[in-house]
Structures are given as structure tokens and as C-alpha cells.
Amino acid sequence: MDADNLQSLALPEEKKAWFVHDRFGMFVHWGLYALPARHEWVKSREELNDADYQKYFDHFDPDLYDPREWARRAKAAGMKYVVLTTKHHEGFCLWDTKATDFKVTNTPYGKDLLRPFVDAFRAEGLRIGFYYSLIDWHHPDFTVDPRHPQRNHPDAMKINEGRDIKRYAAFMREQVRELLTEFGQIDIMWFDFSYPQWKLGELVGKGHRDWESEKLVRLVRELAPDIIINNRLDLAGLQPDIVTPEQYMPRAWPKRDGRRVVWEACHTLSGSWGYHRDEDTWKSAEQLVQMLIGTVAMGGNLLMNVGPTARGTLDHRAISALATYEEWMAVHERSIVGCTQSDFTAPPDCRLTQNGDRLYIHLFNWPYRHLHFDALAGKIEYAQFLHDGSEVTWLRPSSNTLWVNTQFPVAEDELTFVLPVRRPKVVVPVIEVKLKAASAAGLQD
């Protein structure tokens, strides 16, 4: 397929408007790896073979699974869409697929997990995204490569002799067809991931030729013309619908060929994507909220991950983190949803978001009484704290009192907000500024 023909499969910008507007989503990593509870890559990290891993399949029974609770918590946290791992790298499938026996309906749980999940989140008004791993360490035709659990097996190359990656690519298309035809409208297809540059001895990583990515994208577009597809299929000739930096905060709005792209940062509440019982790098309330603000302030979305337990619950640390978002978003949502990067340059220790004539100043560090923002001089109609709607005043150029007390007159081209000495009791305070109609800066494209 030539580059022009491939590019015709890209989603028009207007079809992504809902995504850009909604800004905040929940990522859910759930699979057999919740049982060992020591990282979702445990099979690869510990080089476990299928027989070693079988015990997790044999004991998978999430008897406390209640997707309605997950959906309620996601909605309360201000999340507008969800992306679930229908199949992660281990190859285990959360739905009753016809393409493999390595699926939830063959475990002690014995029931499909995906349909009730989709129904529960739809009922709460969230859009639905499916994560689907291009990697599959269980499939008999998936060749051993530098990240495969059997990469250091003395007969790794010999094992590959009987495997056919083309059969595996066909298997993926069969499963993707199921996902996009059996669960109603799906809004995001989140593929993960390509690594052709990785090498280990004679073993090489996989990319678009292995996945037959062009066929895969064409199938997705045929089945779901308006769906958003991410950027991990190793298709250099296709402008991705969204770019997805992982566990990374860029310094500015990401660009491709000099133009800003639609992007989504994906992060974890802690250091692991799957449930990790003993992992202890859970983010503070300030980090969680500041990551959301900082992403939107650069024109991006945040997809924040939870890793449910083997019994199908969200553990207390995840619930606490979601509660942090719930409390903050309850009064600050309009500084996030529908907002984007502002043309104004933020004062020190602040981040800006903007929605038309509404400018939002997020104060990451609380100053003593005065916040200088000269670029707004003469452009403000009104200002208030967003958490309680209380007025925020600013010094006027005719302020003789300030001149007498400080010997610093306020010039016409200067603006200084007057803040309370004590920081309001919110994780990140926000000043909402109503700009004068003729002064509202244009939003970034």
C-alpha cells in the first residue's frame, strides 16, 4: 500500500472532536497477572513458560467483580471514557472469543467479563475503548523474540521453526473483528505495541510486517469508520489518530512534521499497570492532579490507569487516588473538560488552560498575596476562585495606597492579583478569569 493510500485511512480531525473535548479517561489493565500481583509483565520478566503460568489460569475467579462500581468511580472522578485490556501480552482474553481457548470463560470464573464491563460504563455515559495487545506470549504461532518469556531458552531458534507469524496476524484480525462487531459502538482501538528495533542475538523484535498492520487498520476502518486508532502499529506512512506517550510528560505540545498532533499521555497511579501488591511508588494527590492539569495545559488528554485485583476489586490505594480526582474535579472540571492550551504564557509555578473567553490559572505553588500576570492588563472582565466562586481582585493602576506603602506604583501595562495569605484547602487552587470579549486570546490549533 502506498503512503497516500495509507494516509487515506487516517481519521478526519472533526471525528476526534469528542476526544479532544473530554480530556480525561480511565485505563484498566486486568488479566491473569493480577494473581501473581507482581507486574503485568511477570511472565516475561521471570521467563515463565506456559506450564508455569497455567496455575494463574486455573485459579482465576474474580468473584467480587462489579463493573458498575468501577464505572461509578470513573464517572465521579471526572473521567469521560475508558480503555480496557481485552487481551494483554500474556494472551489471556477477557471475552468469550471463538479464536482461542485461552479465555475467561474457560477459567473457574466461567463467564464473560467484557460485556458487563461495556454495559456498565455505557450506562454511566462513558465512551468505550478496547486495548488489544499485538504481542501474545501464549499463542502457538507467536515467534520467540527479544521480549518473549522463552528468549533465553537454548532452543529458541528451533522453537520458532514451527511457528508462522502470518497465521498469528490472521488470528489477530479474527479477534479484532469480534471486538468490533459484538459489543456495539467502540470509540477507541488502542493497539500495543511495536518494537522492530529490539534485538537479542539472532532474535529480532516485531513491527508492521509481522502484524500486517495495513490489513489490520483497513479492517478496523471497515468495521468502525469513526473509531480512533492509536500510534503503535509501526506505520510510518500513516498519520496516527492519536499519539500516546507512556509514563512521560513532554515539555510542550508534541508535533509531527512541524504540526501539533492530537495526543494522550498514559500514566499509572503507581509504578505498575497491572495490580502489584507490594509496589510502593503511588503518586501523591498533588502529583495526580498536577499531571492532569499539565497535560491539558499542553493540549493533551490524560489516560490514567487502575489495575484491579484478582478478585475483581479496586484496592484501597486506587480508590483513594480516584477519590482525589473526584474531590478536585467536582468543582474544577470546567478548567479541564473542553479546555486546551492557552496562547498566554503562564506566570511562574502556574499552568494555564483556556476555553474561549475563560482562562484558568492553576496555581501549583502558592505565592504570598500577589500573583503578577502583566499580559492580562486591561483584558479582564472578572476573576474568581473556581472552587467556591469567590471574587479575586487585582490592583488598579490608580492605587495610590500601594504607592505609599511599597514605593512601587502600578503601571497601566501591569496586572497583579491579590490573593489570600493562606492557600485554599484544595489540592490545586484555580482562578477562573473572564476575559473581555475583544481581548480573549485565540486558542491553539
PLY file of the C-alpha trace (Angstrom):
ply
format ascii 1.0
element vertex 445
property float x
property float y
property float z
element edge 444
property int vertex1
property int vertex2
end_header
0.00 0.00 0.00
1.50 3.37 -0.99
1.80 6.21 1.52
-1.03 8.29 0.03
-3.42 5.34 0.07
-2.42 4.50 3.62
-2.92 8.08 4.76
-6.49 7.92 3.46
-7.21 5.61 6.42
-6.48 8.39 8.93
-9.48 9.73 10.84
-10.59 13.29 9.90
-9.93 15.84 12.64
-13.61 16.59 13.18
-14.19 12.95 14.12
-11.81 13.40 17.05
-13.57 16.46 18.48
-15.27 14.48 21.28
-11.91 13.05 22.36
-10.19 16.44 22.45
-13.13 17.87 24.39
-13.37 15.11 27.01
-9.68 15.19 28.02
-9.73 12.57 30.82
-10.08 8.81 30.63
-9.60 5.65 32.69
-7.19 2.92 31.60
-7.83 -0.55 33.06
-5.14 -3.26 32.99
-6.59 -6.56 34.12
-5.67 -10.14 33.42
-4.15 -13.28 34.89
-1.16 -11.22 36.08
-3.39 -9.91 38.89
-2.89 -13.27 40.65
0.92 -13.20 40.98
0.43 -9.47 41.67
3.99 -8.52 40.84
3.74 -6.71 37.48
1.79 -7.33 34.30
5.00 -8.43 32.53
5.65 -11.14 35.12
5.62 -13.94 32.53
8.38 -12.24 30.53
10.32 -10.84 33.47
10.55 -14.21 35.20
10.80 -16.15 31.91
7.86 -18.39 32.78
6.73 -20.98 30.25
3.09 -21.84 29.58
3.13 -24.65 32.13
4.48 -22.29 34.80
1.79 -19.74 34.01
-1.09 -22.21 33.85
-1.75 -22.05 37.59
-2.98 -18.48 37.25
-5.46 -19.53 34.58
-6.57 -22.45 36.72
-7.26 -20.20 39.72
-8.67 -17.09 38.07
-12.00 -16.41 39.79
-12.83 -12.69 40.27
-15.89 -13.40 42.38
-16.20 -9.79 43.59
-16.18 -8.27 40.11
-18.68 -5.44 39.87
-18.01 -3.25 36.82
-20.85 -0.96 37.83
-18.80 0.14 40.84
-15.75 0.76 38.64
-17.88 2.79 36.25
-19.41 4.86 39.04
-15.97 5.68 40.42
-14.66 6.61 36.98
-17.57 8.94 36.33
-17.27 10.51 39.79
-13.57 11.14 39.12
-14.48 13.18 36.05
-13.37 10.57 33.52
-15.27 10.61 30.24
-14.03 7.45 28.50
-12.46 4.11 29.40
-9.93 1.79 27.74
-9.79 -1.85 28.93
-7.18 -4.51 28.18
-9.28 -7.05 26.31
-6.07 -9.05 25.80
-2.66 -8.15 27.21
0.75 -9.57 26.25
0.08 -12.79 28.16
-2.57 -13.64 25.53
-5.44 -14.14 28.01
-8.78 -12.87 26.69
-11.48 -11.26 28.84
-14.29 -12.19 26.47
-15.71 -15.42 25.07
-13.65 -15.32 21.88
-14.04 -18.10 19.33
-10.41 -17.79 18.24
-8.70 -19.36 21.29
-9.42 -21.43 24.39
-7.18 -19.17 26.47
-10.11 -17.09 27.66
-12.02 -16.21 30.78
-14.98 -18.49 30.08
-12.66 -21.49 30.49
-11.40 -20.40 33.91
-13.15 -21.17 37.23
-14.98 -17.86 36.83
-16.60 -19.23 33.70
-18.27 -16.03 32.48
-17.56 -13.27 30.01
-16.07 -10.18 31.66
-16.16 -7.78 28.75
-19.86 -7.41 28.02
-20.87 -6.46 31.58
-17.93 -4.04 31.62
-19.07 -2.35 28.42
-22.68 -2.22 29.60
-21.74 -0.74 32.98
-19.55 2.03 31.61
-22.00 2.89 28.84
-24.73 3.19 31.47
-22.63 5.86 33.20
-22.19 7.77 29.94
-18.54 6.91 29.28
-17.28 6.14 25.79
-15.69 2.73 25.30
-12.15 1.91 24.18
-10.57 -1.52 23.69
-6.89 -2.14 24.30
-5.61 -5.08 22.27
-2.07 -6.40 22.58
-0.23 -7.13 19.35
2.00 -9.31 21.49
0.83 -12.75 22.60
3.18 -14.95 24.64
0.68 -17.81 24.68
-0.23 -18.18 21.01
1.50 -21.16 19.31
2.37 -19.11 16.20
3.79 -16.09 18.01
7.53 -16.38 17.42
10.06 -16.08 20.21
11.64 -12.59 20.12
13.74 -10.36 22.43
10.87 -9.81 24.88
9.34 -13.27 24.78
9.48 -15.33 28.02
11.48 -18.02 26.17
14.03 -15.60 24.70
16.88 -17.21 26.65
15.77 -20.78 26.01
18.69 -22.70 24.46
16.42 -23.89 21.63
14.68 -20.55 21.00
15.51 -20.51 17.29
14.45 -24.11 16.91
11.13 -23.36 18.64
10.47 -20.71 16.01
10.86 -23.15 13.12
7.34 -24.46 13.56
5.70 -21.08 14.06
4.05 -18.90 11.43
3.61 -15.20 12.26
1.24 -14.80 9.29
-1.18 -17.23 10.92
-0.88 -15.18 14.09
-1.65 -11.96 12.17
-4.78 -13.60 10.77
-5.74 -14.66 14.31
-5.46 -11.05 15.46
-7.74 -9.85 12.70
-10.28 -12.50 13.66
-10.27 -11.29 17.26
-10.43 -7.62 16.32
-13.43 -8.42 14.13
-15.14 -9.98 17.16
-14.36 -6.96 19.33
-15.73 -4.50 16.80
-18.89 -6.42 15.87
-20.12 -7.99 19.11
-20.11 -5.12 21.64
-21.81 -2.20 19.93
-20.09 1.05 19.07
-16.46 1.13 20.17
-14.83 4.55 20.18
-11.12 3.77 20.57
-8.93 0.90 19.37
-5.74 1.01 21.43
-3.12 -1.36 19.97
0.08 -2.15 21.89
2.90 -2.28 20.66
5.68 -2.49 18.02
9.41 -2.95 18.66
11.27 -3.79 15.41
14.44 -2.13 16.71
14.90 -4.58 19.62
17.45 -7.35 19.14
18.84 -10.21 21.21
21.35 -12.39 19.42
19.56 -13.76 16.37
16.16 -12.76 17.72
14.59 -9.55 16.43
11.57 -7.53 17.52
8.32 -7.18 15.64
6.75 -4.39 13.60
4.17 -3.69 10.93
5.27 -6.52 8.64
4.71 -9.06 11.41
1.37 -7.60 12.46
0.31 -6.96 8.85
-0.68 -3.58 10.24
-2.01 -2.19 6.97
-4.58 -5.02 6.75
-5.42 -4.53 10.41
-6.08 -0.81 10.05
-8.13 -1.38 6.90
-10.25 -3.94 8.77
-10.80 -1.56 11.70
-11.82 1.26 9.39
-14.21 -1.07 7.53
-15.90 -2.19 10.74
-15.78 1.11 12.66
-15.20 4.08 10.34
-15.26 6.68 13.13
-13.10 4.85 15.65
-9.87 6.39 16.98
-6.75 4.26 16.39
-3.54 4.95 18.30
0.02 5.15 17.00
1.63 1.83 17.99
1.27 -0.21 14.79
4.64 0.87 13.32
3.07 2.53 10.27
5.39 5.37 9.27
3.19 6.30 6.30
0.06 6.79 8.40
-0.56 9.92 10.45
-1.94 8.35 13.64
-5.26 9.49 15.03
-3.63 10.00 18.42
-0.07 9.89 19.76
0.33 8.12 23.12
3.45 8.93 25.18
3.70 6.45 28.06
4.86 7.31 31.58
6.30 10.54 30.18
5.35 14.20 30.44
6.51 16.11 27.37
7.83 19.63 27.73
5.49 21.05 25.07
2.62 20.10 22.78
4.01 17.19 20.67
4.41 17.82 16.95
4.83 15.74 13.82
6.21 17.34 10.66
6.01 20.68 12.43
2.30 20.40 13.27
0.67 19.79 16.61
-0.87 16.35 16.98
-3.82 15.04 18.96
-2.18 13.30 21.89
-2.87 11.37 25.05
-0.46 10.72 27.90
-1.00 7.36 29.61
0.12 7.00 33.21
-0.28 4.79 36.24
-1.44 5.62 39.74
1.64 3.71 40.90
4.60 2.24 39.04
2.86 -0.83 37.60
-0.01 -1.13 35.14
-1.40 -4.41 36.48
-2.20 -4.92 40.14
1.06 -5.03 42.11
0.54 -5.85 45.75
3.96 -4.72 47.03
4.76 -1.83 44.67
5.18 1.40 46.63
5.56 4.40 44.33
1.95 5.58 44.46
1.60 9.18 43.40
0.58 11.92 45.83
-2.63 13.87 45.47
-0.66 16.86 44.16
1.09 14.75 41.53
-2.16 13.20 40.33
-3.97 16.49 39.88
-0.96 18.35 38.51
-0.42 15.64 35.87
-3.98 16.11 34.63
-3.68 19.88 34.55
-0.22 19.84 32.98
-1.37 17.55 30.20
-4.39 19.66 29.25
-2.24 22.80 29.52
-0.22 21.35 26.61
-3.30 20.44 24.59
-3.39 16.76 25.55
-5.56 14.10 27.19
-4.72 12.03 30.25
-5.48 8.30 30.38
-4.93 7.27 34.00
-4.64 3.57 34.79
-6.06 1.33 37.50
-5.09 -2.31 37.99
-7.89 -4.35 39.60
-7.13 -7.22 41.96
-7.55 -10.92 41.18
-10.92 -10.89 42.94
-12.16 -8.09 40.73
-11.93 -5.15 43.12
-10.09 -1.84 43.14
-7.76 -1.85 46.11
-7.81 0.90 48.74
-4.88 2.79 47.18
-6.60 3.01 43.81
-9.87 4.06 45.44
-8.04 6.80 47.35
-6.40 8.08 44.17
-9.72 8.15 42.32
-11.25 9.97 45.27
-8.56 12.64 44.90
-9.71 13.24 41.34
-13.36 13.11 42.39
-12.94 15.79 45.06
-10.92 18.12 42.83
-12.90 17.63 39.62
-16.22 18.15 41.41
-15.51 21.90 41.49
-12.76 22.30 38.88
-13.99 20.21 35.94
-14.61 23.18 33.71
-10.91 24.08 33.83
-10.22 20.68 32.21
-13.11 19.43 30.07
-13.46 21.42 26.87
-10.19 23.25 27.55
-6.87 23.35 25.76
-3.53 25.15 25.81
-3.73 28.93 26.12
-1.88 31.48 24.00
-0.89 33.31 27.17
2.39 32.43 28.88
1.84 31.23 32.44
3.36 33.03 35.41
5.98 31.06 37.39
4.63 27.94 39.15
1.32 28.13 37.28
-0.31 26.23 34.39
-2.94 27.69 32.09
-5.89 26.14 30.31
-8.45 28.01 28.26
-11.92 27.58 26.83
-12.89 30.57 24.68
-13.06 33.67 26.87
-12.48 31.65 30.05
-8.87 31.44 31.17
-7.93 29.14 34.04
-4.87 29.82 36.17
-3.80 26.72 38.11
-1.51 27.61 40.99
0.93 24.75 41.61
2.82 26.77 44.22
1.02 29.24 46.46
2.51 32.76 46.40
2.39 35.28 49.22
-0.57 37.54 48.44
0.37 38.69 44.96
0.34 36.95 41.56
1.79 39.05 38.76
0.32 38.45 35.29
1.03 41.53 33.21
-0.12 40.00 29.93
-3.69 40.28 31.24
-3.53 44.00 31.92
-6.67 45.67 30.58
-8.11 42.36 29.36
-10.07 41.11 32.39
-13.77 41.49 33.00
-13.93 39.42 36.20
-11.94 36.84 38.20
-12.90 34.29 40.83
-11.69 31.17 42.56
-13.25 28.19 40.86
-13.71 26.06 43.98
-16.10 28.50 45.68
-16.87 31.31 43.23
-15.33 33.96 45.50
-14.02 37.07 43.78
-10.31 37.54 43.14
-9.39 41.21 42.86
-6.41 42.84 41.21
-4.55 46.08 41.84
-5.60 49.08 39.79
-3.13 51.46 38.15
-4.55 54.31 40.25
-3.75 52.54 43.51
-2.13 55.34 45.49
-2.20 53.20 48.62
0.18 50.72 47.07
2.48 53.53 46.02
2.58 54.96 49.54
3.16 51.62 51.24
5.61 49.96 48.83
7.01 52.77 46.66
6.05 50.65 43.62
3.28 52.25 41.57
1.04 50.06 39.40
1.55 50.90 35.74
-1.14 50.69 33.07
0.52 47.65 31.49
0.83 45.70 34.73
-1.60 43.39 36.50
-1.30 41.87 39.97
-3.92 39.60 41.50
-4.46 39.95 45.25
-4.67 36.52 46.92
-5.43 35.44 50.48
-2.40 34.76 52.63
-3.46 31.18 53.24
-3.91 28.75 50.38
-7.48 27.49 49.89
-7.96 23.91 51.04
-7.92 22.32 47.60
-5.09 20.31 46.05
-4.53 22.85 43.28
-6.38 26.20 43.52
-7.69 27.63 40.25
-8.50 31.22 39.32
-11.14 31.49 36.61
-10.70 34.66 34.56
-13.48 36.02 32.35
-11.70 37.86 29.55
-13.15 40.87 27.84
-14.71 39.81 24.56
-12.24 41.77 22.42
-9.26 40.53 24.44
-9.80 36.74 24.52
-6.72 35.15 23.01
-7.25 32.71 20.16
-6.96 29.05 21.11
-4.13 26.91 19.81
-4.94 24.87 16.70
0 1
1 2
2 3
3 4
4 5
5 6
6 7
7 8
8 9
9 10
10 11
11 12
12 13
13 14
14 15
15 16
16 17
17 18
18 19
19 20
20 21
21 22
22 23
23 24
24 25
25 26
26 27
27 28
28 29
29 30
30 31
31 32
32 33
33 34
34 35
35 36
36 37
37 38
38 39
39 40
40 41
41 42
42 43
43 44
44 45
45 46
46 47
47 48
48 49
49 50
50 51
51 52
52 53
53 54
54 55
55 56
56 57
57 58
58 59
59 60
60 61
61 62
62 63
63 64
64 65
65 66
66 67
67 68
68 69
69 70
70 71
71 72
72 73
73 74
74 75
75 76
76 77
77 78
78 79
79 80
80 81
81 82
82 83
83 84
84 85
85 86
86 87
87 88
88 89
89 90
90 91
91 92
92 93
93 94
94 95
95 96
96 97
97 98
98 99
99 100
100 101
101 102
102 103
103 104
104 105
105 106
106 107
107 108
108 109
109 110
110 111
111 112
112 113
113 114
114 115
115 116
116 117
117 118
118 119
119 120
120 121
121 122
122 123
123 124
124 125
125 126
126 127
127 128
128 129
129 130
130 131
131 132
132 133
133 134
134 135
135 136
136 137
137 138
138 139
139 140
140 141
141 142
142 143
143 144
144 145
145 146
146 147
147 148
148 149
149 150
150 151
151 152
152 153
153 154
154 155
155 156
156 157
157 158
158 159
159 160
160 161
161 162
162 163
163 164
164 165
165 166
166 167
167 168
168 169
169 170
170 171
171 172
172 173
173 174
174 175
175 176
176 177
177 178
178 179
179 180
180 181
181 182
182 183
183 184
184 185
185 186
186 187
187 188
188 189
189 190
190 191
191 192
192 193
193 194
194 195
195 196
196 197
197 198
198 199
199 200
200 201
201 202
202 203
203 204
204 205
205 206
206 207
207 208
208 209
209 210
210 211
211 212
212 213
213 214
214 215
215 216
216 217
217 218
218 219
219 220
220 221
221 222
222 223
223 224
224 225
225 226
226 227
227 228
228 229
229 230
230 231
231 232
232 233
233 234
234 235
235 236
236 237
237 238
238 239
239 240
240 241
241 242
242 243
243 244
244 245
245 246
246 247
247 248
248 249
249 250
250 251
251 252
252 253
253 254
254 255
255 256
256 257
257 258
258 259
259 260
260 261
261 262
262 263
263 264
264 265
265 266
266 267
267 268
268 269
269 270
270 271
271 272
272 273
273 274
274 275
275 276
276 277
277 278
278 279
279 280
280 281
281 282
282 283
283 284
284 285
285 286
286 287
287 288
288 289
289 290
290 291
291 292
292 293
293 294
294 295
295 296
296 297
297 298
298 299
299 300
300 301
301 302
302 303
303 304
304 305
305 306
306 307
307 308
308 309
309 310
310 311
311 312
312 313
313 314
314 315
315 316
316 317
317 318
318 319
319 320
320 321
321 322
322 323
323 324
324 325
325 326
326 327
327 328
328 329
329 330
330 331
331 332
332 333
333 334
334 335
335 336
336 337
337 338
338 339
339 340
340 341
341 342
342 343
343 344
344 345
345 346
346 347
347 348
348 349
349 350
350 351
351 352
352 353
353 354
354 355
355 356
356 357
357 358
358 359
359 360
360 361
361 362
362 363
363 364
364 365
365 366
366 367
367 368
368 369
369 370
370 371
371 372
372 373
373 374
374 375
375 376
376 377
377 378
378 379
379 380
380 381
381 382
382 383
383 384
384 385
385 386
386 387
387 388
388 389
389 390
390 391
391 392
392 393
393 394
394 395
395 396
396 397
397 398
398 399
399 400
400 401
401 402
402 403
403 404
404 405
405 406
406 407
407 408
408 409
409 410
410 411
411 412
412 413
413 414
414 415
415 416
416 417
417 418
418 419
419 420
420 421
421 422
422 423
423 424
424 425
425 426
426 427
427 428
428 429
429 430
430 431
431 432
432 433
433 434
434 435
435 436
436 437
437 438
438 439
439 440
440 441
441 442
442 443
443 444
